[in-house]
Amino acid sequence: MKRILILGGTTEARQLAGKLAARADLEVTLSLAGRTESPVAQGVPVRAGGFGGARGLAAYLKEADTDLLIDATHPYAARISANAAEAAPQAGVPIMALRRPGWEPVEGDRWMLVDTVAGAVQALGAAPRRVFLALGRQEVAVFEAAPQHHYLIRSVDPVEPRLAVPDATYLLSRGPFREADERALLESNGIDIVVSKNSGGEATYGKIAAARVLGIEVIMIRRPSQPDVPSAETVDQLAAMVDHALEPDAERGV
Ligand SMILES: NC(=O)c1ccc[n+]([C@@H]2O[C@H](COP(=O)([O-])OP(=O)(O)OC[C@H]3O[C@@H](n4cnc5c(N)ncnc54)[C@H](OP(=O)(O)O)[C@@H]3O)[C@@H](O)[C@H]2O)c1
């Protein structure tokens, strides 16, 4: 029996965990940061909460007798990915990452690229605009620096405290989001600019496609850099890498 720890918080992590847990020779634990108040059922054993930095994670990997660490966190969860890349060699545990590719602009897209959320605030400019923020509730407070805009803020859990701006509307919703619904949302709220992370994948692409059709600008926050570890782009590719990594040396012809 081989023990696998998957750092999750994404749809793909849940899918990968389910796929690997179905195998009789693997014992899978999925790790969540514990931020979402009622996360969707994951279907495998879950542990929640931080480990206490890279050292804490290394200690956990040793204590739990982990054979393989898989980083399947969100592309913008840079700290936990850095911790994982540092902790795995410390604990003598192999690591691999599931990295979904980012979206690429296509004809008709009006993207403005910025490096940080603060850069997105600047890019909105001085004149009042109607802005759709779909960033996650931890990051929206920075927009208090530009109170002249109207904000439509969508998050899974309530934004608490509310932003200290005169004009904001809050929407609680969990993806996936369909393009047609996103288009209706942008239109009915008179949105003229969208602020987005380049999350990749299908679940949150609807707003990008809808903005393109409506000719609306998107301020796209670039991805943070990720540590260089063996990685795959899809759940199936990563599952195949796991097979290879856990095969006995003799069967691999080593
Ligand atoms: N950032 C996003 O845009 C985004 C979007 C969708 C989902 N998520 C998910 O939300 C979670 C938190 O994201 P974040 O951007 O706040 O992370 P982060 O900034 O990279 O991590 C901050 C700290 O949270 C803890 N942590 C993060 N992910 C964890 C996990 N899967 N299991 C256990 N501890 C974890 C770690 O604490 P310790 O140092 O104490 O171990 C880490 O140092 C991640 O699981 C991520 O996959 C993030």
Ligand as a Chemical Component Dictionary entry (heavy atoms), coordinates in Angstrom:
data_LIG
# 
_chem_comp.id                   LIG 
_chem_comp.type                 NON-POLYMER 
_chem_comp.pdbx_formal_charge   0 
_chem_comp.three_letter_code    LIG 
# 
loop_
_chem_comp_atom.comp_id 
_chem_comp_atom.atom_id 
_chem_comp_atom.alt_atom_id 
_chem_comp_atom.type_symbol 
_chem_comp_atom.charge 
_chem_comp_atom.model_Cartn_x 
_chem_comp_atom.model_Cartn_y 
_chem_comp_atom.model_Cartn_z 
_chem_comp_atom.pdbx_ordinal 
LIG N1  N1  N 0  -5.323 31.557 -4.809 1  
LIG C1  C1  C 0  -6.389 31.314 -5.551 2  
LIG O1  O1  O 0  -6.757 32.102 -6.438 3  
LIG C2  C2  C 0  -7.186 30.065 -5.347 4  
LIG C3  C3  C 0  -8.295 29.814 -6.174 5  
LIG C4  C4  C 0  -9.020 28.626 -6.011 6  
LIG C5  C5  C 0  -8.640 27.733 -5.038 7  
LIG N2  N2  N 1  -7.569 27.993 -4.248 8  
LIG C6  C6  C 0  -7.181 27.010 -3.219 9  
LIG O2  O2  O 0  -7.323 27.637 -1.972 10 
LIG C7  C7  C 0  -6.289 27.209 -1.075 11 
LIG C8  C8  C 0  -5.581 28.416 -0.490 12 
LIG O3  O3  O 0  -5.050 29.181 -1.549 13 
LIG P1  P1  P 0  -4.067 30.421 -1.247 14 
LIG O4  O4  O 0  -3.830 31.126 -2.525 15 
LIG O5  O5  O -1 -4.535 31.162 -0.042 16 
LIG O6  O6  O 0  -2.735 29.599 -0.852 17 
LIG P2  P2  P 0  -1.244 30.119 -0.543 18 
LIG O7  O7  O 0  -1.230 31.591 -0.411 19 
LIG O8  O8  O 0  -0.314 29.490 -1.506 20 
LIG O9  O9  O 0  -0.973 29.418 0.853  21 
LIG C9  C9  C 0  -1.040 30.106 2.085  22 
LIG C10 C10 C 0  -0.958 29.092 3.205  23 
LIG O10 O10 O 0  -2.180 28.347 3.293  24 
LIG C11 C11 C 0  -1.907 26.994 3.611  25 
LIG N3  N3  N 0  -2.397 26.149 2.507  26 
LIG C12 C12 C 0  -2.665 26.529 1.221  27 
LIG N4  N4  N 0  -3.148 25.514 0.514  28 
LIG C13 C13 C 0  -3.198 24.454 1.352  29 
LIG C14 C14 C 0  -3.622 23.105 1.203  30 
LIG N5  N5  N 0  -4.117 22.634 0.026  31 
LIG N6  N6  N 0  -3.518 22.286 2.296  32 
LIG C15 C15 C 0  -3.039 22.749 3.472  33 
LIG N7  N7  N 0  -2.641 24.017 3.665  34 
LIG C16 C16 C 0  -2.718 24.854 2.622  35 
LIG C17 C17 C 0  -0.412 26.900 3.825  36 
LIG O11 O11 O 0  -0.216 27.157 5.207  37 
LIG P3  P3  P 0  1.059  26.581 6.006  38 
LIG O12 O12 O 0  2.238  27.367 5.535  39 
LIG O13 O13 O 0  0.711  26.783 7.441  40 
LIG O14 O14 O 0  1.180  25.116 5.638  41 
LIG C18 C18 C 0  0.107  28.035 2.982  42 
LIG O15 O15 O 0  1.369  28.525 3.385  43 
LIG C19 C19 C 0  -5.393 26.285 -1.874 44 
LIG O16 O16 O 0  -5.703 24.959 -1.500 45 
LIG C20 C20 C 0  -5.741 26.554 -3.319 46 
LIG O17 O17 O 0  -5.600 25.402 -4.138 47 
LIG C21 C21 C 0  -6.832 29.146 -4.385 48 
# 
loop_
_chem_comp_bond.comp_id 
_chem_comp_bond.atom_id_1 
_chem_comp_bond.atom_id_2 
_chem_comp_bond.value_order 
_chem_comp_bond.pdbx_ordinal 
LIG N1  C1  SING 1  
LIG C1  O1  DOUB 2  
LIG C1  C2  SING 3  
LIG C2  C3  SING 4  
LIG C2  C21 DOUB 5  
LIG C3  C4  DOUB 6  
LIG C4  C5  SING 7  
LIG C5  N2  DOUB 8  
LIG N2  C6  SING 9  
LIG N2  C21 SING 10 
LIG C6  O2  SING 11 
LIG C6  C20 SING 12 
LIG O2  C7  SING 13 
LIG C7  C8  SING 14 
LIG C7  C19 SING 15 
LIG C8  O3  SING 16 
LIG O3  P1  SING 17 
LIG P1  O4  DOUB 18 
LIG P1  O5  SING 19 
LIG P1  O6  SING 20 
LIG O6  P2  SING 21 
LIG P2  O7  DOUB 22 
LIG P2  O8  SING 23 
LIG P2  O9  SING 24 
LIG O9  C9  SING 25 
LIG C9  C10 SING 26 
LIG C10 O10 SING 27 
LIG C10 C18 SING 28 
LIG O10 C11 SING 29 
LIG C11 N3  SING 30 
LIG C11 C17 SING 31 
LIG N3  C12 SING 32 
LIG N3  C16 SING 33 
LIG C12 N4  DOUB 34 
LIG N4  C13 SING 35 
LIG C13 C14 SING 36 
LIG C13 C16 DOUB 37 
LIG C14 N5  SING 38 
LIG C14 N6  DOUB 39 
LIG N6  C15 SING 40 
LIG C15 N7  DOUB 41 
LIG N7  C16 SING 42 
LIG C17 O11 SING 43 
LIG C17 C18 SING 44 
LIG O11 P3  SING 45 
LIG P3  O12 DOUB 46 
LIG P3  O13 SING 47 
LIG P3  O14 SING 48 
LIG C18 O15 SING 49 
LIG C19 O16 SING 50 
LIG C19 C20 SING 51 
LIG C20 O17 SING 52 
# 
